[in-house]
Amino acid sequence: MANSGNGRARLENILAAMAVGLLAISVLSIIGLMLLSKLIDTSYFILIPYIGLPTSALLIIVLLVLQIRKKSGSN
């Protein structure tokens, strides 16, 4: 039983790191698009925020569901 709790904490840490990483990459790419749009062709980078932001939102929702299930299971 103790190992499953440790595995769940590891899963939550991995999901949280993925959400933060995707969010950071998306925000940095938006800033980069704004700054570099005058200098270079940014059509290759335009899809990064469209994919990264919804994916990070879904990961945050998954983390929320995992936390709700964890709290309801301990009661």
GUTORDREN-234400 format. One record per atom (N, C-alpha, C, O, CB): residue in one letter; atom name; z, y, x. Coordinates in steps of 0.2 Angstrom, whole numbers, plus 5000, padded with zeros to 4 digits. Glycine has a CB too. Layout:
  code  site     w     v     u
     A    CA     Z     Y     X
...
END
This chain:
  code  site     w     v     u
     M     N  5000  4994  5004
     M    CA  5000  5000  5000
     M     C  5000  5006  5004
     M     O  4997  5011  5003
     M    CB  5006  5000  4995
     A     N  5004  5006  5010
     A    CA  5004  5012  5014
     A     C  4997  5014  5017
     A     O  4996  5020  5018
     A    CB  5009  5011  5019
     N     N  4993  5009  5018
     N    CA  4987  5010  5021
     N     C  4982  5013  5016
     N     O  4978  5017  5019
     N    CB  4984  5003  5024
     S     N  4982  5012  5010
     S    CA  4978  5015  5005
     S     C  4979  5022  5004
     S     O  4975  5026  5003
     S    CB  4978  5011  4998
     G     N  4986  5024  5005
     G    CA  4987  5031  5005
     G     C  4985  5035  5011
     G     O  4982  5041  5010
     G    CB  4995  5032  5004
     N     N  4985  5032  5016
     N    CA  4982  5035  5023
     N     C  4975  5035  5022
     N     O  4972  5040  5025
     N    CB  4985  5030  5029
     G     N  4972  5030  5019
     G    CA  4964  5031  5019
     G     C  4962  5036  5014
     G     O  4957  5039  5015
     G    CB  4962  5024  5016
     R     N  4966  5037  5009
     R    CA  4964  5042  5004
     R     C  4965  5049  5007
     R     O  4961  5054  5006
     R    CB  4969  5042  4998
     A     N  4971  5050  5011
     A    CA  4972  5056  5015
     A     C  4966  5058  5020
     A     O  4964  5063  5020
     A    CB  4978  5056  5018
     R     N  4964  5052  5023
     R    CA  4958  5053  5027
     R     C  4952  5055  5024
     R     O  4948  5059  5026
     R    CB  4957  5047  5031
     L     N  4950  5052  5018
     L    CA  4945  5054  5014
     L     C  4945  5061  5011
     L     O  4940  5064  5011
     L    CB  4944  5049  5008
     E     N  4951  5063  5009
     E    CA  4952  5070  5007
     E     C  4951  5075  5013
     E     O  4947  5080  5012
     E    CB  4959  5071  5004
     N     N  4953  5073  5019
     N    CA  4952  5077  5025
     N     C  4944  5078  5026
     N     O  4942  5083  5028
     N    CB  4956  5075  5031
     I     N  4941  5072  5026
     I    CA  4934  5072  5027
     I     C  4930  5076  5022
     I     O  4925  5080  5024
     I    CB  4931  5065  5028
     L     N  4931  5075  5016
     L    CA  4928  5079  5010
     L     C  4930  5087  5011
     L     O  4925  5091  5010
     L    CB  4930  5077  5004
     A     N  4936  5089  5013
     A    CA  4937  5096  5014
     A     C  4934  5099  5020
     A     O  4931  5104  5019
     A    CB  4945  5096  5015
     A     N  4933  5095  5025
     A    CA  4929  5097  5031
     A     C  4922  5098  5029
     A     O  4919  5103  5032
     A    CB  4930  5093  5037
     M     N  4919  5093  5026
     M    CA  4912  5094  5024
     M     C  4911  5100  5019
     M     O  4906  5103  5020
     M    CB  4910  5088  5020
     A     N  4915  5101  5015
     A    CA  4915  5107  5010
     A     C  4915  5113  5014
     A     O  4911  5118  5013
     A    CB  4920  5107  5005
     V     N  4920  5114  5018
     V    CA  4921  5120  5022
     V     C  4915  5121  5027
     V     O  4912  5127  5028
     V    CB  4927  5120  5026
     G     N  4912  5116  5030
     G    CA  4906  5116  5034
     G     C  4900  5118  5031
     G     O  4896  5123  5033
     G    CB  4905  5110  5038
     L     N  4899  5115  5025
     L    CA  4893  5117  5021
     L     C  4893  5124  5019
     L     O  4888  5128  5019
     L    CB  4892  5112  5015
     L     N  4899  5126  5017
     L    CA  4900  5133  5014
     L     C  4899  5138  5020
     L     O  4896  5143  5019
     L    CB  4907  5134  5011
     A     N  4902  5136  5026
     A    CA  4901  5141  5031
     A     C  4894  5141  5034
     A     O  4891  5147  5035
     A    CB  4905  5139  5037
     I     N  4890  5136  5034
     I    CA  4883  5136  5036
     I     C  4879  5140  5031
     I     O  4874  5143  5033
     I    CB  4880  5129  5036
     S     N  4880  5139  5024
     S    CA  4877  5142  5019
     S     C  4878  5150  5020
     S     O  4873  5154  5019
     S    CB  4879  5140  5012
     V     N  4884  5152  5020
     V    CA  4885  5159  5021
     V     C  4882  5162  5027
     V     O  4879  5168  5027
     V    CB  4893  5160  5021
     L     N  4883  5159  5033
     L    CA  4880  5161  5039
     L     C  4872  5161  5038
     L     O  4869  5166  5041
     L    CB  4882  5157  5045
     S     N  4869  5157  5035
     S    CA  4862  5157  5034
     S     C  4860  5163  5029
     S     O  4855  5166  5030
     S    CB  4859  5150  5031
     I     N  4864  5164  5024
     I    CA  4862  5170  5020
     I     C  4863  5176  5024
     I     O  4858  5181  5024
     I    CB  4867  5170  5014
     I     N  4868  5177  5028
     I    CA  4868  5183  5033
     I     C  4863  5183  5037
     I     O  4860  5189  5039
     I    CB  4875  5183  5036
     G     N  4861  5178  5040
     G    CA  4855  5177  5045
     G     C  4849  5179  5042
     G     O  4844  5182  5045
     G    CB  4855  5170  5048
     L     N  4848  5177  5035
     L    CA  4842  5178  5032
     L     C  4841  5186  5031
     L     O  4836  5189  5031
     L    CB  4842  5175  5025
     M     N  4847  5189  5029
     M    CA  4847  5196  5028
     M     C  4845  5200  5034
     M     O  4841  5205  5034
     M    CB  4853  5199  5025
     L     N  4848  5198  5040
     L    CA  4847  5201  5046
     L     C  4840  5200  5049
     L     O  4837  5205  5052
     L    CB  4852  5199  5051
     L     N  4837  5194  5048
     L    CA  4831  5192  5052
     L     C  4825  5192  5048
     L     O  4820  5191  5050
     L    CB  4832  5185  5054
     S     N  4826  5194  5041
     S    CA  4820  5194  5037
     S     C  4815  5199  5039
     S     O  4809  5199  5037
     S    CB  4822  5196  5030
     K     N  4817  5205  5042
     K    CA  4812  5210  5045
     K     C  4808  5208  5051
     K     O  4803  5210  5053
     K    CB  4816  5216  5046
     L     N  4811  5203  5055
     L    CA  4809  5201  5062
     L     C  4804  5195  5062
     L     O  4799  5195  5065
     L    CB  4814  5200  5066
     I     N  4807  5190  5058
     I    CA  4803  5183  5058
     I     C  4802  5181  5051
     I     O  4804  5184  5046
     I    CB  4807  5178  5062
     D     N  4798  5176  5051
     D    CA  4796  5172  5045
     D     C  4802  5168  5043
     D     O  4804  5163  5047
     D    CB  4790  5168  5045
     T     N  4806  5169  5038
     T    CA  4812  5165  5036
     T     C  4811  5160  5030
     T     O  4816  5158  5027
     T    CB  4817  5170  5034
     S     N  4805  5158  5029
     S    CA  4803  5154  5024
     S     C  4806  5147  5025
     S     O  4807  5143  5020
     S    CB  4796  5153  5022
     Y     N  4807  5145  5031
     Y    CA  4810  5139  5033
     Y     C  4818  5138  5031
     Y     O  4820  5133  5030
     Y    CB  4809  5137  5040
     F     N  4821  5144  5032
     F    CA  4828  5144  5031
     F     C  4830  5145  5024
     F     O  4836  5145  5022
     F    CB  4831  5149  5036
     I     N  4826  5147  5020
     I    CA  4828  5149  5013
     I     C  4831  5144  5009
     I     O  4835  5146  5004
     I    CB  4822  5152  5009
     L     N  4830  5138  5010
     L    CA  4833  5132  5006
     L     C  4840  5130  5008
     L     O  4843  5127  5004
     L    CB  4828  5126  5006
     I     N  4842  5132  5014
     I    CA  4849  5130  5016
     I     C  4854  5133  5011
     I     O  4858  5128  5009
     I    CB  4850  5133  5023
     P     N  4854  5139  5009
     P    CA  4859  5141  5004
     P     C  4859  5137  4997
     P     O  4864  5136  4993
     P    CB  4859  5148  5003
     Y     N  4852  5136  4995
     Y    CA  4851  5133  4988
     Y     C  4854  5126  4988
     Y     O  4855  5123  4983
     Y    CB  4844  5133  4987
     I     N  4854  5123  4994
     I    CA  4857  5116  4994
     I     C  4864  5116  4996
     I     O  4868  5112  4993
     I    CB  4852  5112  4999
     G     N  4866  5120  5001
     G    CA  4873  5120  5004
     G     C  4878  5122  4999
     G     O  4883  5119  4998
     G    CB  4873  5124  5010
     L     N  4877  5127  4995
     L    CA  4882  5130  4991
     L     C  4883  5126  4985
     L     O  4889  5124  4984
     L    CB  4880  5137  4988
     P     N  4879  5123  4981
     P    CA  4880  5118  4976
     P     C  4884  5112  4978
     P     O  4888  5109  4975
     P    CB  4874  5116  4972
     T     N  4881  5109  4984
     T    CA  4884  5103  4987
     T     C  4892  5105  4989
     T     O  4896  5100  4988
     T    CB  4880  5101  4993
     S     N  4893  5110  4992
     S    CA  4900  5112  4993
     S     C  4904  5113  4987
     S     O  4910  5111  4987
     S    CB  4901  5118  4998
     A     N  4901  5115  4982
     A    CA  4905  5116  4976
     A     C  4907  5109  4973
     A     O  4912  5108  4970
     A    CB  4901  5120  4971
     L     N  4902  5105  4973
     L    CA  4903  5098  4971
     L     C  4908  5094  4975
     L     O  4913  5091  4972
     L    CB  4897  5094  4971
     L     N  4908  5095  4981
     L    CA  4914  5092  4985
     L     C  4921  5095  4984
     L     O  4925  5091  4984
     L    CB  4912  5093  4993
     I     N  4921  5102  4982
     I    CA  4927  5105  4980
     I     C  4930  5102  4973
     I     O  4936  5101  4973
     I    CB  4927  5112  4980
     I     N  4925  5101  4969
     I    CA  4927  5098  4962
     I     C  4929  5090  4963
     I     O  4934  5088  4960
     I    CB  4921  5098  4958
     V     N  4926  5087  4968
     V    CA  4928  5080  4969
     V     C  4935  5080  4972
     V     O  4939  5076  4970
     V    CB  4923  5076  4974
     L     N  4937  5085  4977
     L    CA  4943  5085  4979
     L     C  4948  5087  4974
     L     O  4954  5084  4974
     L    CB  4944  5091  4985
     L     N  4947  5091  4969
     L    CA  4951  5093  4964
     L     C  4953  5087  4960
     L     O  4958  5086  4958
     L    CB  4948  5099  4960
     V     N  4947  5083  4958
     V    CA  4948  5077  4954
     V     C  4953  5072  4958
     V     O  4957  5069  4955
     V    CB  4942  5074  4952
     L     N  4952  5071  4964
     L    CA  4956  5067  4968
     L     C  4963  5069  4968
     L     O  4968  5065  4967
     L    CB  4953  5066  4975
     Q     N  4964  5075  4969
     Q    CA  4971  5078  4969
     Q     C  4975  5077  4962
     Q     O  4980  5075  4961
     Q    CB  4971  5085  4971
     I     N  4971  5078  4956
     I    CA  4973  5077  4950
     I     C  4975  5070  4948
     I     O  4980  5068  4946
     I    CB  4968  5080  4944
     R     N  4971  5065  4951
     R    CA  4972  5058  4950
     R     C  4978  5056  4954
     R     O  4982  5052  4952
     R    CB  4966  5054  4952
     K     N  4979  5059  4960
     K    CA  4985  5057  4964
     K     C  4991  5060  4961
     K     O  4996  5056  4961
     K    CB  4984  5060  4971
     K     N  4991  5066  4958
     K    CA  4997  5068  4955
     K     C  4999  5064  4949
     K     O  5005  5063  4948
     K    CB  4996  5076  4953
     S     N  4994  5063  4945
     S    CA  4996  5059  4939
     S     C  4998  5052  4940
     S     O  5001  5049  4936
     S    CB  4990  5059  4934
     G     N  4995  5049  4946
     G    CA  4997  5042  4947
     G     C  5004  5042  4950
     G     O  5007  5036  4950
     G    CB  4992  5039  4953
     S     N  5007  5047  4953
     S    CA  5013  5047  4956
     S     C  5019  5048  4951
     S     O  5025  5046  4952
     S    CB  5014  5052  4961
     N     N  5017  5050  4945
     N    CA  5022  5051  4940
     N     C  5024  5045  4936
     N     O  5028  5045  4932
     N    CB  5020  5057  4935
END
